Amino acid sequence: PQFIHKFQQQQALALARANPAAAQADVEKSLALLAKVAETHHAKTGAYPEDVDHLYALWVEMHPGDPLPIDPFDGEQFGYNFKDGEFVVWSIGPDPGDAEDNIEYWSDGDEGP
């Protein structure tokens, strides 16, 4: 698992509370950047990252010195799943208890709700 600095978590959570629209925009940008990491890895190796830890390790490799993308709605890593040749990266959204407001980015470029 990747280390996420506590200060970075607190900043992300504060942004989500103070300005949900800005948090949503940050999520969409971060999901697209993580998807780009997965796509770049796929282009180089023919394979997508196996799991979220691999995706974040690739982030560190491809973006040395950049902060890890974290979900402003919970202060943790974004979710990632790979299955049957496709992947999805996602945020838990503004209401962690409501799966209907998750924000998703699929490997085919579709964005969820």
C-alpha angles and dihedrals in degrees: 000000000000122000115246113195114239092228090054089051092050092049092051093049091047091052092051092051096043099041117013092178091056090046090052091051090048090051093051091050093047093047091051091049092050090047088053089054090053092046092048091051090049091051091051100041108017090241136091121227111281097223145350093277090055091047092053092045087055089049090056090048095048097037106037112189094011118121117255114260109251132185109253090206095065105006092239136106117292115256122257133186131177122195138150094000096308134092138200129198117196150177122220087232131221095311110048090194094056116073089187092074096051112130112224139187116195126202089247088063096254117139120214127224 
